Amino acid sequence: MTKPVRIGTRRSLLATTQAGHVAEMVRERLGREAVLVEVTTEGDLSQASGVPLAGSSNTGVFVGALRDALLRGDVDVAVHSLKDLPTYPHDGIALAAVPLREDPRDVVVARDGLTLGELPVGSRVGTGSPRRVAQLHALGLGLEIDGIRGNVDTRIGKVRSGEYDAVVLARAGLARIGRLDEATEVLDPLQMLPAPGQGALGIECRADDADLLGQLALLDDGPTHAAVTAERAVLATLEGGCSAPIGALAEVVEGEDGDEIWVRAIALSLDGGLAVRMSASGGPTDAVGVGTRLASEMLADGAARLADRLEDRLEDTDKRQNA
Ligand SMILES: NCc1[nH]cc(CCC(=O)O)c1CC(=O)O
């Protein structure tokens, strides 16, 4: 008998559900037993204490403790929401598989079944994500956007209690915990491009665990892996040249001469007043190249100056207000 695969996960309902899904795939496709091992992360502790966590989606606060457990040998596999994984590689750790992803779009959960467009001017919308804040402002609906903390359940509860008129969440998160019926609108990517990797899982193992690496490859979905690779290449390149909020979405589609990868991306000022939006396509085997070229073009076309230009605008506003 081989030993069960120990799958490391954060403790939240969403995380354990996602890890449970991976355990199921390990049993079915690898024919091996799997057990979940809960690991407390810095991000969870901070969330519980209510201390604000700046830039939590990109700095990997939810990721570190899981990777430490992996490197210590406490677990064999770590399951992450791919959008929470930093773009740079981690020594000794390999991204072994990216399974078929859920619908990557964002959803609105609003009071009284409302859509964003139906919310009255001045409605209070909760989101802590700069990407969502900026794109919500860019819609020009006069919504008041306020930071919000806590897990998916807590956020929905704040709409129920009337503290917020609406919140914006990843559709995938709601779907995974069986709460999709709470969504009152699915946002079109034309209005709200998701975070790079949104809706996908990243399955990591130790880079020197060759047997497991080979087995986990059975859980990989090629088109999803190519799409998130392109999205993360966009993010990695834009991060190098600007600190603006970023959205990106890629898809592998059947073209006339075989598969093609399509990528669209946006970088915007936090106030949503300025945006650089572009798309690119190419071969799915060149996902990194397509994403990198797209982001370089965006930087050359003004994404690199978004932060400066935002400061100029704020200065102009001050002058107007003082006049
Ligand atoms: N930011 C936290 C986070 N990380 C992954 C998900 C949901 C699942 C996913 O996007 O893959 C969420 C919640 C949300 O953004 O609503």
Ligand as a Chemical Component Dictionary entry (heavy atoms), coordinates in Angstrom:
data_LIG
# 
_chem_comp.id                   LIG 
_chem_comp.type                 NON-POLYMER 
_chem_comp.pdbx_formal_charge   0 
_chem_comp.three_letter_code    LIG 
# 
loop_
_chem_comp_atom.comp_id 
_chem_comp_atom.atom_id 
_chem_comp_atom.alt_atom_id 
_chem_comp_atom.type_symbol 
_chem_comp_atom.charge 
_chem_comp_atom.model_Cartn_x 
_chem_comp_atom.model_Cartn_y 
_chem_comp_atom.model_Cartn_z 
_chem_comp_atom.pdbx_ordinal 
LIG N1  N1  N 0 -9.227  37.336 -2.769 1  
LIG C1  C1  C 0 -9.455  36.128 -2.022 2  
LIG C2  C2  C 0 -9.925  35.026 -2.918 3  
LIG N2  N2  N 0 -9.035  34.159 -3.438 4  
LIG C3  C3  C 0 -9.745  33.278 -4.243 5  
LIG C4  C4  C 0 -11.087 33.621 -4.194 6  
LIG C5  C5  C 0 -12.186 32.954 -4.910 7  
LIG C6  C6  C 0 -11.812 31.821 -5.811 8  
LIG C7  C7  C 0 -11.062 32.243 -7.038 9  
LIG O1  O1  O 0 -11.105 33.400 -7.463 10 
LIG O2  O2  O 0 -10.411 31.362 -7.617 11 
LIG C8  C8  C 0 -11.223 34.715 -3.332 12 
LIG C9  C9  C 0 -12.490 35.394 -2.949 13 
LIG C10 C10 C 0 -12.948 36.463 -3.923 14 
LIG O3  O3  O 0 -12.127 37.108 -4.604 15 
LIG O4  O4  O 0 -14.171 36.704 -4.007 16 
# 
loop_
_chem_comp_bond.comp_id 
_chem_comp_bond.atom_id_1 
_chem_comp_bond.atom_id_2 
_chem_comp_bond.value_order 
_chem_comp_bond.pdbx_ordinal 
LIG N1  C1  SING 1  
LIG C1  C2  SING 2  
LIG C2  N2  SING 3  
LIG C2  C8  DOUB 4  
LIG N2  C3  SING 5  
LIG C3  C4  DOUB 6  
LIG C4  C5  SING 7  
LIG C4  C8  SING 8  
LIG C5  C6  SING 9  
LIG C6  C7  SING 10 
LIG C7  O1  DOUB 11 
LIG C7  O2  SING 12 
LIG C8  C9  SING 13 
LIG C9  C10 SING 14 
LIG C10 O3  DOUB 15 
LIG C10 O4  SING 16 
# 
